[in-house]
Amino acid sequence: MIRHLVAAAGLAALLSPWAAQAADKTVILNVDNATCELCAPIVKKTLAAVSGVKAVQIKEADAMSGAVATVTFDDAVTGLPALIAATTKAGYPSRLAKQGS
C-alpha cells in the first residue's frame, strides 16, 4: 500500500505544472579550422545531426574572425559537451563563445 502511495505521489509530481520543463537553448560556438568554402556546410551538417538540435546557423570565417555557429537545441536531449564533441570529432574543434560583458 505504501509503495502505491509513493508511486502515486511521484506521478503527481511529474504531472504537476510546477515540474521542471526542458526548454530550447541557444549557444554560440567559435569553430576552429573552418576556413574553406566547404567547411561551414560540413560543420552545419555535423551539428544538425546531433540528436536534439533544432537549428544551426553558420557565419563563415573571414579575414577578421573565425567561423561561428549559432545552435538551438532541446536541453533535455543534448547539451554543450555533445555539440563540442561532434564538431571536434569532425575536425573542427569548437568552444563556447564569450557572451557579452
C-alpha positions as YAML, in Angstrom:
chain: A
units: angstrom
residues:
- id: 1
  name: MET
  ca: [0.00, 0.00, 0.00]
- id: 2
  name: ILE
  ca: [2.80, 2.42, 0.88]
- id: 3
  name: ARG
  ca: [4.51, 1.67, -2.45]
- id: 4
  name: HIS
  ca: [1.34, 2.63, -4.29]
- id: 5
  name: LEU
  ca: [1.15, 5.92, -2.39]
- id: 6
  name: VAL
  ca: [4.79, 6.69, -3.15]
- id: 7
  name: ALA
  ca: [4.29, 5.85, -6.81]
- id: 8
  name: ALA
  ca: [1.15, 7.99, -6.99]
- id: 9
  name: ALA
  ca: [2.94, 10.91, -5.32]
- id: 10
  name: GLY
  ca: [5.82, 10.59, -7.78]
- id: 11
  name: LEU
  ca: [3.45, 10.54, -10.74]
- id: 12
  name: ALA
  ca: [1.59, 13.56, -9.40]
- id: 13
  name: ALA
  ca: [4.86, 15.46, -9.05]
- id: 14
  name: LEU
  ca: [5.82, 14.65, -12.64]
- id: 15
  name: LEU
  ca: [2.48, 15.76, -13.99]
- id: 16
  name: SER
  ca: [2.21, 18.92, -11.92]
- id: 17
  name: PRO
  ca: [2.50, 22.24, -13.73]
- id: 18
  name: TRP
  ca: [5.44, 23.09, -11.47]
- id: 19
  name: ALA
  ca: [7.56, 20.16, -12.65]
- id: 20
  name: ALA
  ca: [10.78, 21.24, -14.32]
- id: 21
  name: GLN
  ca: [10.34, 21.53, -18.06]
- id: 22
  name: ALA
  ca: [13.04, 21.25, -20.68]
- id: 23
  name: ALA
  ca: [13.49, 24.28, -22.85]
- id: 24
  name: ASP
  ca: [15.15, 25.25, -26.08]
- id: 25
  name: LYS
  ca: [18.55, 26.75, -25.52]
- id: 26
  name: THR
  ca: [20.76, 28.66, -27.95]
- id: 27
  name: VAL
  ca: [24.55, 28.78, -27.76]
- id: 28
  name: ILE
  ca: [27.19, 30.43, -29.90]
- id: 29
  name: LEU
  ca: [30.29, 28.41, -30.70]
- id: 30
  name: ASN
  ca: [33.61, 29.62, -32.08]
- id: 31
  name: VAL
  ca: [34.71, 26.95, -34.56]
- id: 32
  name: ASP
  ca: [38.39, 26.37, -35.35]
- id: 33
  name: ASN
  ca: [39.82, 25.07, -38.65]
- id: 34
  name: ALA
  ca: [36.67, 26.02, -40.61]
- id: 35
  name: THR
  ca: [38.37, 28.27, -43.15]
- id: 36
  name: CYS
  ca: [37.47, 26.79, -46.56]
- id: 37
  name: GLU
  ca: [34.27, 27.05, -48.62]
- id: 38
  name: LEU
  ca: [33.23, 23.51, -47.73]
- id: 39
  name: CYS
  ca: [33.92, 23.82, -44.00]
- id: 40
  name: ALA
  ca: [30.80, 25.75, -42.97]
- id: 41
  name: PRO
  ca: [28.40, 23.28, -44.63]
- id: 42
  name: ILE
  ca: [30.25, 20.37, -43.01]
- id: 43
  name: VAL
  ca: [30.07, 22.00, -39.56]
- id: 44
  name: LYS
  ca: [26.37, 22.77, -40.07]
- id: 45
  name: LYS
  ca: [25.58, 19.20, -41.13]
- id: 46
  name: THR
  ca: [27.62, 17.80, -38.22]
- id: 47
  name: LEU
  ca: [25.80, 19.91, -35.64]
- id: 48
  name: ALA
  ca: [22.38, 19.29, -37.20]
- id: 49
  name: ALA
  ca: [22.97, 15.53, -36.87]
- id: 50
  name: VAL
  ca: [23.24, 15.77, -33.07]
- id: 51
  name: SER
  ca: [20.02, 14.48, -31.53]
- id: 52
  name: GLY
  ca: [18.00, 17.35, -30.05]
- id: 53
  name: VAL
  ca: [19.44, 20.07, -32.29]
- id: 54
  name: LYS
  ca: [16.65, 22.16, -33.79]
- id: 55
  name: ALA
  ca: [18.50, 24.84, -35.78]
- id: 56
  name: VAL
  ca: [22.04, 25.68, -36.86]
- id: 57
  name: GLN
  ca: [23.30, 28.90, -38.43]
- id: 58
  name: ILE
  ca: [26.90, 29.30, -39.52]
- id: 59
  name: LYS
  ca: [28.79, 32.53, -40.08]
- id: 60
  name: GLU
  ca: [31.73, 31.62, -42.28]
- id: 61
  name: ALA
  ca: [35.25, 32.62, -41.36]
- id: 62
  name: ASP
  ca: [36.63, 35.81, -42.88]
- id: 63
  name: ALA
  ca: [39.83, 37.83, -42.59]
- id: 64
  name: MET
  ca: [38.66, 39.34, -39.29]
- id: 65
  name: SER
  ca: [37.23, 36.31, -37.45]
- id: 66
  name: GLY
  ca: [36.82, 32.57, -37.48]
- id: 67
  name: ALA
  ca: [33.66, 30.62, -38.16]
- id: 68
  name: VAL
  ca: [30.82, 30.98, -35.69]
- id: 69
  name: ALA
  ca: [27.94, 28.53, -35.18]
- id: 70
  name: THR
  ca: [24.67, 29.51, -33.53]
- id: 71
  name: VAL
  ca: [22.92, 26.34, -32.35]
- id: 72
  name: THR
  ca: [19.42, 25.97, -30.90]
- id: 73
  name: PHE
  ca: [18.71, 22.67, -29.16]
- id: 74
  name: ASP
  ca: [16.44, 20.92, -26.68]
- id: 75
  name: ASP
  ca: [18.42, 20.91, -23.45]
- id: 76
  name: ALA
  ca: [16.59, 17.79, -22.24]
- id: 77
  name: VAL
  ca: [18.05, 15.84, -25.17]
- id: 78
  name: THR
  ca: [21.56, 17.25, -25.66]
- id: 79
  name: GLY
  ca: [23.96, 19.81, -24.31]
- id: 80
  name: LEU
  ca: [27.06, 21.84, -24.96]
- id: 81
  name: PRO
  ca: [29.51, 18.93, -24.41]
- id: 82
  name: ALA
  ca: [27.80, 16.87, -27.16]
- id: 83
  name: LEU
  ca: [27.91, 19.80, -29.59]
- id: 84
  name: ILE
  ca: [31.60, 20.43, -28.94]
- id: 85
  name: ALA
  ca: [32.36, 16.70, -29.21]
- id: 86
  name: ALA
  ca: [30.58, 16.48, -32.57]
- id: 87
  name: THR
  ca: [32.48, 19.35, -34.17]
- id: 88
  name: THR
  ca: [35.79, 18.22, -32.68]
- id: 89
  name: LYS
  ca: [35.29, 14.67, -33.99]
- id: 90
  name: ALA
  ca: [34.65, 16.13, -37.45]
- id: 91
  name: GLY
  ca: [37.98, 18.01, -37.29]
- id: 92
  name: TYR
  ca: [36.59, 21.39, -36.25]
- id: 93
  name: PRO
  ca: [37.23, 21.94, -32.53]
- id: 94
  name: SER
  ca: [34.77, 24.42, -31.05]
- id: 95
  name: ARG
  ca: [34.25, 26.26, -27.81]
- id: 96
  name: LEU
  ca: [31.56, 28.40, -26.26]
- id: 97
  name: ALA
  ca: [31.91, 31.99, -27.43]
- id: 98
  name: LYS
  ca: [32.29, 34.59, -24.73]
- id: 99
  name: GLN
  ca: [28.95, 36.23, -24.11]
- id: 100
  name: GLY
  ca: [28.51, 39.99, -23.75]
- id: 101
  name: SER
  ca: [30.11, 41.71, -20.77]
...
